[in-house]
């Protein structure tokens, strides 16, 4: 049975994403692109349409995914 993330857990993921993005850039335009890419990769990896839909059982896995995420090179 799927269990949704609580608001606090959603916030924890959002803060993790923000921290990770700003490890790569301080430029707002570049950060916007990285936010979009990281949220896309989370959704693709966990098979959801929003990071908020990540099953609670996978919270720690999602946190590790974010912490280890590296942006793809621009083509």
PQR file of N, CA, C, O and H, with PARSE charges and radii, in Angstrom:
ATOM      1  N   UNK A   1       0.842  -1.187   0.000 -0.4000 1.5000
ATOM      2  CA  UNK A   1       0.000   0.000   0.000 -0.0000 2.0000
ATOM      3  C   UNK A   1       0.886   1.249   0.000  0.5500 1.7000
ATOM      4  O   UNK A   1       1.832   1.362   0.779 -0.5500 1.4000
ATOM      5  N   UNK A   2       0.558   2.160  -0.874 -0.4000 1.5000
ATOM      6  CA  UNK A   2       1.332   3.393  -1.019 -0.0000 2.0000
ATOM      7  C   UNK A   2       0.993   4.377   0.099  0.5500 1.7000
ATOM      8  O   UNK A   2      -0.174   4.576   0.437 -0.5500 1.4000
ATOM      9  H   UNK A   2      -0.211   2.068  -1.507  0.4000 1.0000
ATOM     10  N   UNK A   3       2.031   4.986   0.664 -0.4000 1.5000
ATOM     11  CA  UNK A   3       1.823   5.990   1.709 -0.0000 2.0000
ATOM     12  C   UNK A   3       2.434   7.300   1.240  0.5500 1.7000
ATOM     13  O   UNK A   3       3.613   7.364   0.893 -0.5500 1.4000
ATOM     14  H   UNK A   3       2.979   4.825   0.390  0.4000 1.0000
ATOM     15  N   UNK A   4       1.619   8.335   1.233 -0.4000 1.5000
ATOM     16  CA  UNK A   4       2.073   9.650   0.786 -0.0000 2.0000
ATOM     17  C   UNK A   4       3.002  10.277   1.822  0.5500 1.7000
ATOM     18  O   UNK A   4       2.926   9.982   3.015 -0.5500 1.4000
ATOM     19  H   UNK A   4       0.660   8.284   1.514  0.4000 1.0000
ATOM     20  N   UNK A   5       3.873  11.143   1.333 -0.4000 1.5000
ATOM     21  CA  UNK A   5       4.756  11.894   2.225 -0.0000 2.0000
ATOM     22  C   UNK A   5       3.950  12.920   3.010  0.5500 1.7000
ATOM     23  O   UNK A   5       2.993  13.494   2.491 -0.5500 1.4000
ATOM     24  H   UNK A   5       3.935  11.382   0.364  0.4000 1.0000
ATOM     25  N   UNK A   6       4.333  13.146   4.242 -0.4000 1.5000
ATOM     26  CA  UNK A   6       3.712  14.215   5.033 -0.0000 2.0000
ATOM     27  C   UNK A   6       4.231  15.550   4.509  0.5500 1.7000
ATOM     28  O   UNK A   6       5.198  15.587   3.748 -0.5500 1.4000
ATOM     29  H   UNK A   6       5.111  12.679   4.663  0.4000 1.0000
ATOM     30  N   UNK A   7       3.599  16.633   4.912 -0.4000 1.5000
ATOM     31  CA  UNK A   7       4.054  17.977   4.510 -0.0000 2.0000
ATOM     32  C   UNK A   7       5.502  18.200   4.942  0.5500 1.7000
ATOM     33  O   UNK A   7       6.291  18.775   4.193 -0.5500 1.4000
ATOM     34  H   UNK A   7       2.814  16.602   5.530  0.4000 1.0000
ATOM     35  N   UNK A   8       5.848  17.753   6.136 -0.4000 1.5000
ATOM     36  CA  UNK A   8       7.210  17.902   6.633 -0.0000 2.0000
ATOM     37  C   UNK A   8       8.218  17.133   5.793  0.5500 1.7000
ATOM     38  O   UNK A   8       9.322  17.615   5.541 -0.5500 1.4000
ATOM     39  H   UNK A   8       5.207  17.286   6.744  0.4000 1.0000
ATOM     40  N   UNK A   9       7.836  15.937   5.359 -0.4000 1.5000
ATOM     41  CA  UNK A   9       8.722  15.131   4.514 -0.0000 2.0000
ATOM     42  C   UNK A   9       8.872  15.756   3.131  0.5500 1.7000
ATOM     43  O   UNK A   9       9.955  15.732   2.545 -0.5500 1.4000
ATOM     44  H   UNK A   9       6.939  15.546   5.564  0.4000 1.0000
ATOM     45  N   UNK A  10       7.779  16.315   2.614 -0.4000 1.5000
ATOM     46  CA  UNK A  10       7.845  17.028   1.331 -0.0000 2.0000
ATOM     47  C   UNK A  10       8.799  18.214   1.443  0.5500 1.7000
ATOM     48  O   UNK A  10       9.600  18.465   0.542 -0.5500 1.4000
ATOM     49  H   UNK A  10       6.900  16.334   3.090  0.4000 1.0000
ATOM     50  N   UNK A  11       8.705  18.934   2.546 -0.4000 1.5000
ATOM     51  CA  UNK A  11       9.591  20.076   2.781 -0.0000 2.0000
ATOM     52  C   UNK A  11      11.037  19.614   2.872  0.5500 1.7000
ATOM     53  O   UNK A  11      11.938  20.268   2.346 -0.5500 1.4000
ATOM     54  H   UNK A  11       8.054  18.730   3.277  0.4000 1.0000
ATOM     55  N   UNK A  12      11.255  18.501   3.533 -0.4000 1.5000
ATOM     56  CA  UNK A  12      12.611  17.951   3.658 -0.0000 2.0000
ATOM     57  C   UNK A  12      13.215  17.672   2.276  0.5500 1.7000
ATOM     58  O   UNK A  12      14.384  17.973   2.035 -0.5500 1.4000
ATOM     59  H   UNK A  12      10.523  17.970   3.960  0.4000 1.0000
ATOM     60  N   UNK A  13      12.416  17.098   1.374 -0.4000 1.5000
ATOM     61  CA  UNK A  13      12.905  16.843   0.018 -0.0000 2.0000
ATOM     62  C   UNK A  13      13.171  18.152  -0.722  0.5500 1.7000
ATOM     63  O   UNK A  13      14.192  18.295  -1.395 -0.5500 1.4000
ATOM     64  H   UNK A  13      11.467  16.853   1.569  0.4000 1.0000
ATOM     65  N   UNK A  14      12.253  19.103  -0.594 -0.4000 1.5000
ATOM     66  CA  UNK A  14      12.405  20.398  -1.274 -0.0000 2.0000
ATOM     67  C   UNK A  14      13.673  21.113  -0.814  0.5500 1.7000
ATOM     68  O   UNK A  14      14.403  21.676  -1.629 -0.5500 1.4000
ATOM     69  H   UNK A  14      11.424  18.987  -0.047  0.4000 1.0000
ATOM     70  N   UNK A  15      13.930  21.091   0.478 -0.4000 1.5000
ATOM     71  CA  UNK A  15      15.138  21.730   1.019 -0.0000 2.0000
ATOM     72  C   UNK A  15      16.381  20.994   0.508  0.5500 1.7000
ATOM     73  O   UNK A  15      17.382  21.625   0.171 -0.5500 1.4000
ATOM     74  H   UNK A  15      13.337  20.633   1.140  0.4000 1.0000
ATOM     75  N   UNK A  16      16.315  19.680   0.453 -0.4000 1.5000
ATOM     76  CA  UNK A  16      17.428  18.898  -0.080 -0.0000 2.0000
ATOM     77  C   UNK A  16      17.724  19.247  -1.529  0.5500 1.7000
ATOM     78  O   UNK A  16      18.884  19.369  -1.923 -0.5500 1.4000
ATOM     79  H   UNK A  16      15.501  19.168   0.727  0.4000 1.0000
ATOM     80  N   UNK A  17      16.670  19.405  -2.319 -0.4000 1.5000
ATOM     81  CA  UNK A  17      16.835  19.795  -3.722 -0.0000 2.0000
ATOM     82  C   UNK A  17      17.496  21.163  -3.805  0.5500 1.7000
ATOM     83  O   UNK A  17      18.433  21.359  -4.579 -0.5500 1.4000
ATOM     84  H   UNK A  17      15.728  19.306  -1.999  0.4000 1.0000
ATOM     85  N   UNK A  18      17.014  22.097  -3.016 -0.4000 1.5000
ATOM     86  CA  UNK A  18      17.574  23.453  -3.024 -0.0000 2.0000
ATOM     87  C   UNK A  18      19.051  23.445  -2.646  0.5500 1.7000
ATOM     88  O   UNK A  18      19.868  24.085  -3.308 -0.5500 1.4000
ATOM     89  H   UNK A  18      16.253  21.937  -2.387  0.4000 1.0000
ATOM     90  N   UNK A  19      19.387  22.735  -1.606 -0.4000 1.5000
ATOM     91  CA  UNK A  19      20.797  22.652  -1.176 -0.0000 2.0000
ATOM     92  C   UNK A  19      21.667  22.064  -2.278  0.5500 1.7000
ATOM     93  O   UNK A  19      22.762  22.556  -2.550 -0.5500 1.4000
ATOM     94  H   UNK A  19      18.724  22.214  -1.069  0.4000 1.0000
ATOM     95  N   UNK A  20      21.166  21.002  -2.912 -0.4000 1.5000
ATOM     96  CA  UNK A  20      21.953  20.344  -3.951 -0.0000 2.0000
ATOM     97  C   UNK A  20      22.158  21.272  -5.145  0.5500 1.7000
ATOM     98  O   UNK A  20      23.274  21.390  -5.653 -0.5500 1.4000
ATOM     99  H   UNK A  20      20.277  20.602  -2.691  0.4000 1.0000
ATOM    100  N   UNK A  21      21.105  21.921  -5.591 -0.4000 1.5000
ATOM    101  CA  UNK A  21      21.212  22.830  -6.736 -0.0000 2.0000
ATOM    102  C   UNK A  21      22.230  23.922  -6.454  0.5500 1.7000
ATOM    103  O   UNK A  21      23.069  24.223  -7.303 -0.5500 1.4000
ATOM    104  H   UNK A  21      20.199  21.825  -5.178  0.4000 1.0000
ATOM    105  N   UNK A  22      22.164  24.518  -5.268 -0.4000 1.5000
ATOM    106  CA  UNK A  22      23.056  25.637  -4.966 -0.0000 2.0000
ATOM    107  C   UNK A  22      24.483  25.191  -4.638  0.5500 1.7000
ATOM    108  O   UNK A  22      25.358  26.030  -4.426 -0.5500 1.4000
ATOM    109  H   UNK A  22      21.482  24.273  -4.578  0.4000 1.0000
ATOM    110  N   UNK A  23      24.721  23.883  -4.596 -0.4000 1.5000
ATOM    111  CA  UNK A  23      26.101  23.393  -4.532 -0.0000 2.0000
ATOM    112  C   UNK A  23      26.775  23.540  -5.896  0.5500 1.7000
ATOM    113  O   UNK A  23      28.002  23.574  -5.993 -0.5500 1.4000
ATOM    114  H   UNK A  23      24.009  23.201  -4.768  0.4000 1.0000
ATOM    115  N   UNK A  24      25.959  23.627  -6.947 -0.4000 1.5000
ATOM    116  CA  UNK A  24      26.493  23.717  -8.304 -0.0000 2.0000
ATOM    117  C   UNK A  24      26.538  25.137  -8.845  0.5500 1.7000
ATOM    118  O   UNK A  24      27.390  25.437  -9.682 -0.5500 1.4000
ATOM    119  H   UNK A  24      24.962  23.600  -6.869  0.4000 1.0000
ATOM    120  N   UNK A  25      25.661  26.012  -8.403 -0.4000 1.5000
ATOM    121  CA  UNK A  25      25.620  27.365  -8.958 -0.0000 2.0000
ATOM    122  C   UNK A  25      24.944  28.332  -8.000  0.5500 1.7000
ATOM    123  O   UNK A  25      24.135  27.941  -7.157 -0.5500 1.4000
ATOM    124  H   UNK A  25      24.970  25.768  -7.723  0.4000 1.0000
ATOM    125  N   UNK A  26      25.294  29.598  -8.150 -0.4000 1.5000
ATOM    126  CA  UNK A  26      24.601  30.672  -7.434 -0.0000 2.0000
ATOM    127  C   UNK A  26      23.818  31.534  -8.430  0.5500 1.7000
ATOM    128  O   UNK A  26      23.039  32.403  -8.040 -0.5500 1.4000
ATOM    129  H   UNK A  26      25.951  29.915  -8.835  0.4000 1.0000
ATOM    130  N   UNK A  27      24.042  31.275  -9.720 -0.4000 1.5000
ATOM    131  CA  UNK A  27      23.362  32.013 -10.780 -0.0000 2.0000
ATOM    132  C   UNK A  27      21.885  31.610 -10.841  0.5500 1.7000
ATOM    133  O   UNK A  27      21.567  30.427 -10.958 -0.5500 1.4000
ATOM    134  H   UNK A  27      24.676  30.569 -10.037  0.4000 1.0000
ATOM    135  N   UNK A  28      20.992  32.590 -10.763 -0.4000 1.5000
ATOM    136  CA  UNK A  28      19.553  32.298 -10.695 -0.0000 2.0000
ATOM    137  C   UNK A  28      19.039  31.590 -11.943  0.5500 1.7000
ATOM    138  O   UNK A  28      18.222  30.674 -11.846 -0.5500 1.4000
ATOM    139  H   UNK A  28      21.250  33.551 -10.668  0.4000 1.0000
ATOM    140  N   UNK A  29      19.509  32.005 -13.103 -0.4000 1.5000
ATOM    141  CA  UNK A  29      19.053  31.392 -14.353 -0.0000 2.0000
ATOM    142  C   UNK A  29      19.500  29.927 -14.426  0.5500 1.7000
ATOM    143  O   UNK A  29      18.718  29.041 -14.771 -0.5500 1.4000
ATOM    144  H   UNK A  29      20.172  32.749 -13.182  0.4000 1.0000
ATOM    145  N   UNK A  30      20.743  29.700 -14.101 -0.4000 1.5000
ATOM    146  CA  UNK A  30      21.285  28.341 -14.106 -0.0000 2.0000
ATOM    147  C   UNK A  30      20.601  27.498 -13.025  0.5500 1.7000
ATOM    148  O   UNK A  30      20.298  26.327 -13.255 -0.5500 1.4000
ATOM    149  H   UNK A  30      21.378  30.420 -13.821  0.4000 1.0000
ATOM    150  N   UNK A  31      20.360  28.080 -11.859 -0.4000 1.5000
ATOM    151  CA  UNK A  31      19.690  27.359 -10.774 -0.0000 2.0000
ATOM    152  C   UNK A  31      18.291  26.927 -11.202  0.5500 1.7000
ATOM    153  O   UNK A  31      17.868  25.812 -10.897 -0.5500 1.4000
ATOM    154  H   UNK A  31      20.606  29.031 -11.673  0.4000 1.0000
ATOM    155  N   UNK A  32      17.573  27.795 -11.901 -0.4000 1.5000
ATOM    156  CA  UNK A  32      16.222  27.460 -12.361 -0.0000 2.0000
ATOM    157  C   UNK A  32      16.260  26.228 -13.264  0.5500 1.7000
ATOM    158  O   UNK A  32      15.404  25.349 -13.162 -0.5500 1.4000
ATOM    159  H   UNK A  32      17.917  28.700 -12.149  0.4000 1.0000
ATOM    160  N   UNK A  33      17.249  26.170 -14.141 -0.4000 1.5000
ATOM    161  CA  UNK A  33      17.395  25.021 -15.042 -0.0000 2.0000
ATOM    162  C   UNK A  33      17.724  23.755 -14.243  0.5500 1.7000
ATOM    163  O   UNK A  33      17.195  22.679 -14.523 -0.5500 1.4000
ATOM    164  H   UNK A  33      17.945  26.883 -14.224  0.4000 1.0000
ATOM    165  N   UNK A  34      18.598  23.897 -13.253 -0.4000 1.5000
ATOM    166  CA  UNK A  34      18.975  22.737 -12.438 -0.0000 2.0000
ATOM    167  C   UNK A  34      17.810  22.238 -11.583  0.5500 1.7000
ATOM    168  O   UNK A  34      17.630  21.030 -11.424 -0.5500 1.4000
ATOM    169  H   UNK A  34      19.027  24.771 -13.026  0.4000 1.0000
ATOM    170  N   UNK A  35      17.016  23.167 -11.030 -0.4000 1.5000
ATOM    171  CA  UNK A  35      15.823  22.763 -10.273 -0.0000 2.0000
ATOM    172  C   UNK A  35      14.907  21.931 -11.168  0.5500 1.7000
ATOM    173  O   UNK A  35      14.441  20.862 -10.775 -0.5500 1.4000
ATOM    174  H   UNK A  35      17.163  24.148 -11.159  0.4000 1.0000
ATOM    175  N   UNK A  36      14.659  22.434 -12.367 -0.4000 1.5000
ATOM    176  CA  UNK A  36      13.786  21.735 -13.309 -0.0000 2.0000
ATOM    177  C   UNK A  36      14.338  20.338 -13.614  0.5500 1.7000
ATOM    178  O   UNK A  36      13.596  19.356 -13.621 -0.5500 1.4000
ATOM    179  H   UNK A  36      15.038  23.302 -12.686  0.4000 1.0000
ATOM    180  N   UNK A  37      15.635  20.263 -13.862 -0.4000 1.5000
ATOM    181  CA  UNK A  37      16.256  18.975 -14.188 -0.0000 2.0000
ATOM    182  C   UNK A  37      16.212  17.997 -13.016  0.5500 1.7000
ATOM    183  O   UNK A  37      15.907  16.819 -13.196 -0.5500 1.4000
ATOM    184  H   UNK A  37      16.238  21.060 -13.856  0.4000 1.0000
ATOM    185  N   UNK A  38      16.515  18.484 -11.829 -0.4000 1.5000
ATOM    186  CA  UNK A  38      16.528  17.590 -10.669 -0.0000 2.0000
ATOM    187  C   UNK A  38      15.123  17.092 -10.345  0.5500 1.7000
ATOM    188  O   UNK A  38      14.936  15.905 -10.079 -0.5500 1.4000
ATOM    189  H   UNK A  38      16.762  19.442 -11.683  0.4000 1.0000
ATOM    190  N   UNK A  39      14.136  17.981 -10.363 -0.4000 1.5000
ATOM    191  CA  UNK A  39      12.764  17.526 -10.100 -0.0000 2.0000
ATOM    192  C   UNK A  39      12.315  16.538 -11.181  0.5500 1.7000
ATOM    193  O   UNK A  39      11.625  15.565 -10.877 -0.5500 1.4000
ATOM    194  H   UNK A  39      14.288  18.945 -10.579  0.4000 1.0000
ATOM    195  N   UNK A  40      12.698  16.776 -12.431 -0.4000 1.5000
ATOM    196  CA  UNK A  40      12.375  15.844 -13.515 -0.0000 2.0000
ATOM    197  C   UNK A  40      13.003  14.475 -13.242  0.5500 1.7000
ATOM    198  O   UNK A  40      12.347  13.443 -13.385 -0.5500 1.4000
ATOM    199  H   UNK A  40      13.258  17.567 -12.678  0.4000 1.0000
ATOM    200  N   UNK A  41      14.271  14.478 -12.851 -0.4000 1.5000
ATOM    201  CA  UNK A  41      14.972  13.218 -12.590 -0.0000 2.0000
ATOM    202  C   UNK A  41      14.368  12.462 -11.408  0.5500 1.7000
ATOM    203  O   UNK A  41      14.298  11.233 -11.431 -0.5500 1.4000
ATOM    204  H   UNK A  41      14.804  15.316 -12.735  0.4000 1.0000
ATOM    205  N   UNK A  42      13.935  13.182 -10.383 -0.4000 1.5000
ATOM    206  CA  UNK A  42      13.265  12.543  -9.237 -0.0000 2.0000
ATOM    207  C   UNK A  42      11.987  11.860  -9.716  0.5500 1.7000
ATOM    208  O   UNK A  42      11.739  10.697  -9.400 -0.5500 1.4000
ATOM    209  H   UNK A  42      13.992  14.180 -10.364  0.4000 1.0000
ATOM    210  N   UNK A  43      11.181  12.589 -10.478 -0.4000 1.5000
ATOM    211  CA  UNK A  43       9.907  12.040 -10.965 -0.0000 2.0000
ATOM    212  C   UNK A  43      10.141  10.812 -11.839  0.5500 1.7000
ATOM    213  O   UNK A  43       9.432   9.812 -11.725 -0.5500 1.4000
ATOM    214  H   UNK A  43      11.382  13.534 -10.735  0.4000 1.0000
ATOM    215  N   UNK A  44      11.138  10.897 -12.707 -0.4000 1.5000
ATOM    216  CA  UNK A  44      11.445   9.775 -13.594 -0.0000 2.0000
ATOM    217  C   UNK A  44      11.956   8.573 -12.793  0.5500 1.7000
ATOM    218  O   UNK A  44      11.515   7.446 -13.017 -0.5500 1.4000
ATOM    219  H   UNK A  44      11.714  11.709 -12.800  0.4000 1.0000
ATOM    220  N   UNK A  45      12.866   8.808 -11.878 -0.4000 1.5000
ATOM    221  CA  UNK A  45      13.470   7.725 -11.091 -0.0000 2.0000
ATOM    222  C   UNK A  45      12.435   6.994 -10.231  0.5500 1.7000
ATOM    223  O   UNK A  45      12.469   5.768 -10.119 -0.5500 1.4000
ATOM    224  H   UNK A  45      13.224   9.724 -11.696  0.4000 1.0000
ATOM    225  N   UNK A  46      11.521   7.747  -9.627 -0.4000 1.5000
ATOM    226  CA  UNK A  46      10.548   7.148  -8.712 -0.0000 2.0000
ATOM    227  C   UNK A  46       9.194   6.877  -9.368  0.5500 1.7000
ATOM    228  O   UNK A  46       8.273   6.395  -8.708 -0.5500 1.4000
ATOM    229  H   UNK A  46      11.493   8.743  -9.718  0.4000 1.0000
ATOM    230  N   UNK A  47       9.064   7.185 -10.663 -0.4000 1.5000
ATOM    231  CA  UNK A  47       7.837   6.876 -11.396 -0.0000 2.0000
ATOM    232  C   UNK A  47       6.618   7.619 -10.890  0.5500 1.7000
ATOM    233  O   UNK A  47       5.537   7.044 -10.765 -0.5500 1.4000
ATOM    234  H   UNK A  47       9.812   7.577 -11.199  0.4000 1.0000
ATOM    235  N   UNK A  48       6.797   8.912 -10.596 -0.4000 1.5000
ATOM    236  CA  UNK A  48       5.702   9.740 -10.085 -0.0000 2.0000
ATOM    237  C   UNK A  48       5.555  10.983 -10.959  0.5500 1.7000
ATOM    238  O   UNK A  48       6.436  11.291 -11.762 -0.5500 1.4000
ATOM    239  H   UNK A  48       7.675   9.379 -10.698  0.4000 1.0000
ATOM    240  N   UNK A  49       4.444  11.693 -10.802 -0.4000 1.5000
ATOM    241  CA  UNK A  49       4.240  12.922 -11.572 -0.0000 2.0000
ATOM    242  C   UNK A  49       4.616  14.166 -10.778  0.5500 1.7000
ATOM    243  O   UNK A  49       4.653  15.266 -11.329 -0.5500 1.4000
ATOM    244  H   UNK A  49       3.728  11.443 -10.150  0.4000 1.0000
ATOM    245  N   UNK A  50       4.894  13.999  -9.487 -0.4000 1.5000
ATOM    246  CA  UNK A  50       5.330  15.091  -8.618 -0.0000 2.0000
ATOM    247  C   UNK A  50       6.197  14.495  -7.512  0.5500 1.7000
ATOM    248  O   UNK A  50       5.949  13.379  -7.056 -0.5500 1.4000
ATOM    249  H   UNK A  50       4.863  13.105  -9.039  0.4000 1.0000
ATOM    250  N   UNK A  51       7.207  15.239  -7.085 -0.4000 1.5000
ATOM    251  CA  UNK A  51       8.050  14.740  -5.988 -0.0000 2.0000
ATOM    252  C   UNK A  51       7.208  14.460  -4.748  0.5500 1.7000
ATOM    253  O   UNK A  51       7.591  13.642  -3.911 -0.5500 1.4000
ATOM    254  H   UNK A  51       7.408  16.146  -7.456  0.4000 1.0000
ATOM    255  N   UNK A  52       6.070  15.128  -4.624 -0.4000 1.5000
ATOM    256  CA  UNK A  52       5.192  14.943  -3.462 -0.0000 2.0000
ATOM    257  C   UNK A  52       4.567  13.549  -3.432  0.5500 1.7000
ATOM    258  O   UNK A  52       4.077  13.103  -2.395 -0.5500 1.4000
ATOM    259  H   UNK A  52       5.758  15.792  -5.303  0.4000 1.0000
ATOM    260  N   UNK A  53       4.587  12.866  -4.581 -0.4000 1.5000
ATOM    261  CA  UNK A  53       3.981  11.538  -4.685 -0.0000 2.0000
ATOM    262  C   UNK A  53       4.950  10.403  -4.371  0.5500 1.7000
ATOM    263  O   UNK A  53       4.556   9.237  -4.384 -0.5500 1.4000
ATOM    264  H   UNK A  53       4.985  13.229  -5.423  0.4000 1.0000
ATOM    265  N   UNK A  54       6.209  10.727  -4.089 -0.4000 1.5000
ATOM    266  CA  UNK A  54       7.165   9.670  -3.728 -0.0000 2.0000
ATOM    267  C   UNK A  54       6.603   8.930  -2.515  0.5500 1.7000
ATOM    268  O   UNK A  54       6.197   9.548  -1.530 -0.5500 1.4000
ATOM    269  H   UNK A  54       6.529  11.674  -4.079  0.4000 1.0000
ATOM    270  N   UNK A  55       6.585   7.619  -2.599 -0.4000 1.5000
ATOM    271  CA  UNK A  55       6.064   6.808  -1.500 -0.0000 2.0000
ATOM    272  C   UNK A  55       6.936   7.010  -0.261  0.5500 1.7000
ATOM    273  O   UNK A  55       8.163   7.041  -0.348 -0.5500 1.4000
ATOM    274  H   UNK A  55       6.914   7.117  -3.399  0.4000 1.0000
ATOM    275  N   UNK A  56       6.294   7.143   0.867 -0.4000 1.5000
ATOM    276  CA  UNK A  56       6.997   7.373   2.136 -0.0000 2.0000
ATOM    277  C   UNK A  56       8.074   6.310   2.391  0.5500 1.7000
ATOM    278  O   UNK A  56       9.108   6.603   2.992 -0.5500 1.4000
ATOM    279  H   UNK A  56       5.297   7.118   0.938  0.4000 1.0000
ATOM    280  N   UNK A  57       7.830   5.083   1.936 -0.4000 1.5000
ATOM    281  CA  UNK A  57       8.820   4.008   2.129 -0.0000 2.0000
ATOM    282  C   UNK A  57      10.141   4.324   1.438  0.5500 1.7000
ATOM    283  O   UNK A  57      11.180   3.776   1.806 -0.5500 1.4000
ATOM    284  H   UNK A  57       6.990   4.844   1.448  0.4000 1.0000
ATOM    285  N   UNK A  58      10.109   5.202   0.443 -0.4000 1.5000
ATOM    286  CA  UNK A  58      11.304   5.528  -0.338 -0.0000 2.0000
ATOM    287  C   UNK A  58      11.889   6.891   0.012  0.5500 1.7000
ATOM    288  O   UNK A  58      12.711   7.420  -0.735 -0.5500 1.4000
ATOM    289  H   UNK A  58       9.265   5.648   0.145  0.4000 1.0000
ATOM    290  N   UNK A  59      11.479   7.460   1.128 -0.4000 1.5000
ATOM    291  CA  UNK A  59      11.960   8.787   1.523 -0.0000 2.0000
ATOM    292  C   UNK A  59      13.483   8.821   1.631  0.5500 1.7000
ATOM    293  O   UNK A  59      14.116   9.708   1.059 -0.5500 1.4000
ATOM    294  H   UNK A  59      10.811   7.030   1.736  0.4000 1.0000
ATOM    295  N   UNK A  60      14.076   7.887   2.342 -0.4000 1.5000
ATOM    296  CA  UNK A  60      15.536   7.894   2.503 -0.0000 2.0000
ATOM    297  C   UNK A  60      16.240   7.662   1.176  0.5500 1.7000
ATOM    298  O   UNK A  60      17.296   8.239   0.919 -0.5500 1.4000
ATOM    299  H   UNK A  60      13.562   7.166   2.807  0.4000 1.0000
ATOM    300  N   UNK A  61      15.664   6.827   0.343 -0.4000 1.5000
ATOM    301  CA  UNK A  61      16.217   6.598  -0.988 -0.0000 2.0000
ATOM    302  C   UNK A  61      16.150   7.886  -1.815  0.5500 1.7000
ATOM    303  O   UNK A  61      17.085   8.200  -2.551 -0.5500 1.4000
ATOM    304  H   UNK A  61      14.806   6.358   0.552  0.4000 1.0000
ATOM    305  N   UNK A  62      15.060   8.622  -1.695 -0.4000 1.5000
ATOM    306  CA  UNK A  62      14.917   9.892  -2.417 -0.0000 2.0000
ATOM    307  C   UNK A  62      15.935  10.911  -1.915  0.5500 1.7000
ATOM    308  O   UNK A  62      16.511  11.654  -2.709 -0.5500 1.4000
ATOM    309  H   UNK A  62      14.300   8.367  -1.097  0.4000 1.0000
ATOM    310  N   UNK A  63      16.155  10.951  -0.624 -0.4000 1.5000
ATOM    311  CA  UNK A  63      17.147  11.874  -0.055 -0.0000 2.0000
ATOM    312  C   UNK A  63      18.538  11.524  -0.579  0.5500 1.7000
ATOM    313  O   UNK A  63      19.298  12.412  -0.964 -0.5500 1.4000
ATOM    314  H   UNK A  63      15.687  10.347   0.021  0.4000 1.0000
ATOM    315  N   UNK A  64      18.870  10.245  -0.596 -0.4000 1.5000
ATOM    316  CA  UNK A  64      20.178   9.821  -1.130 -0.0000 2.0000
ATOM    317  C   UNK A  64      20.294  10.154  -2.617  0.5500 1.7000
ATOM    318  O   UNK A  64      21.347  10.585  -3.084 -0.5500 1.4000
ATOM    319  H   UNK A  64      18.253   9.523  -0.283  0.4000 1.0000
ATOM    320  N   UNK A  65      19.203   9.950  -3.352 -0.4000 1.5000
ATOM    321  CA  UNK A  65      19.193  10.271  -4.782 -0.0000 2.0000
ATOM    322  C   UNK A  65      19.528  11.748  -4.982  0.5500 1.7000
ATOM    323  O   UNK A  65      20.354  12.091  -5.828 -0.5500 1.4000
ATOM    324  H   UNK A  65      18.347   9.600  -2.972  0.4000 1.0000
ATOM    325  N   UNK A  66      18.892  12.614  -4.208 -0.4000 1.5000
ATOM    326  CA  UNK A  66      19.128  14.061  -4.300 -0.0000 2.0000
ATOM    327  C   UNK A  66      20.572  14.390  -3.928  0.5500 1.7000
ATOM    328  O   UNK A  66      21.236  15.155  -4.628 -0.5500 1.4000
ATOM    329  H   UNK A  66      18.221  12.335  -3.521  0.4000 1.0000
ATOM    330  N   UNK A  67      21.050  13.822  -2.844 -0.4000 1.5000
ATOM    331  CA  UNK A  67      22.414  14.116  -2.373 -0.0000 2.0000
ATOM    332  C   UNK A  67      23.484  13.687  -3.373  0.5500 1.7000
ATOM    333  O   UNK A  67      24.560  14.283  -3.429 -0.5500 1.4000
ATOM    334  H   UNK A  67      20.510  13.201  -2.276  0.4000 1.0000
ATOM    335  N   UNK A  68      23.191  12.655  -4.160 -0.4000 1.5000
ATOM    336  CA  UNK A  68      24.165  12.127  -5.119 -0.0000 2.0000
ATOM    337  C   UNK A  68      23.926  12.588  -6.553  0.5500 1.7000
ATOM    338  O   UNK A  68      24.689  12.242  -7.456 -0.5500 1.4000
ATOM    339  H   UNK A  68      22.317  12.171  -4.115  0.4000 1.0000
ATOM    340  N   UNK A  69      22.873  13.364  -6.760 -0.4000 1.5000
ATOM    341  CA  UNK A  69      22.520  13.809  -8.106 -0.0000 2.0000
ATOM    342  C   UNK A  69      23.591  14.728  -8.682  0.5500 1.7000
ATOM    343  O   UNK A  69      24.132  15.595  -7.996 -0.5500 1.4000
ATOM    344  H   UNK A  69      22.254  13.645  -6.027  0.4000 1.0000
ATOM    345  N   UNK A  70      23.880  14.511  -9.960 -0.4000 1.5000
ATOM    346  CA  UNK A  70      24.821  15.361 -10.686 -0.0000 2.0000
ATOM    347  C   UNK A  70      24.125  15.812 -11.963  0.5500 1.7000
ATOM    348  O   UNK A  70      23.549  14.991 -12.677 -0.5500 1.4000
ATOM    349  H   UNK A  70      23.440  13.807 -10.518  0.4000 1.0000
ATOM    350  N   UNK A  71      24.173  17.110 -12.259 -0.4000 1.5000
ATOM    351  CA  UNK A  71      23.496  17.588 -13.473 -0.0000 2.0000
ATOM    352  C   UNK A  71      24.119  16.991 -14.733  0.5500 1.7000
ATOM    353  O   UNK A  71      25.326  16.763 -14.814 -0.5500 1.4000
ATOM    354  H   UNK A  71      24.641  17.777 -11.679  0.4000 1.0000
ATOM    355  N   UNK A  72      23.251  16.748 -15.706 -0.4000 1.5000
ATOM    356  CA  UNK A  72      23.739  16.295 -17.007 -0.0000 2.0000
ATOM    357  C   UNK A  72      24.398  17.473 -17.706  0.5500 1.7000
ATOM    358  O   UNK A  72      24.021  18.625 -17.491 -0.5500 1.4000
ATOM    359  H   UNK A  72      22.271  16.933 -15.640  0.4000 1.0000
ATOM    360  N   UNK A  73      25.363  17.183 -18.527 -0.4000 1.5000
ATOM    361  CA  UNK A  73      26.027  18.237 -19.301 -0.0000 2.0000
ATOM    362  C   UNK A  73      25.047  18.797 -20.327  0.5500 1.7000
ATOM    363  O   UNK A  73      24.281  18.054 -20.941 -0.5500 1.4000
ATOM    364  H   UNK A  73      25.669  16.247 -18.702  0.4000 1.0000
ATOM    365  N   UNK A  74      25.083  20.108 -20.503 -0.4000 1.5000
ATOM    366  CA  UNK A  74      24.231  20.748 -21.512 -0.0000 2.0000
ATOM    367  C   UNK A  74      24.674  20.286 -22.895  0.5500 1.7000
ATOM    368  O   UNK A  74      25.867  20.185 -23.181 -0.5500 1.4000
ATOM    369  H   UNK A  74      25.706  20.712 -20.005  0.4000 1.0000
ATOM    370  N   UNK A  75      23.691  20.010 -23.743 -0.4000 1.5000
ATOM    371  CA  UNK A  75      24.049  19.549 -25.089 -0.0000 2.0000
ATOM    372  C   UNK A  75      23.904  20.648 -26.110  0.5500 1.7000
ATOM    373  O   UNK A  75      24.165  20.429 -27.293 -0.5500 1.4000
ATOM    374  H   UNK A  75      22.722  20.092 -23.510  0.4000 1.0000
TER
END
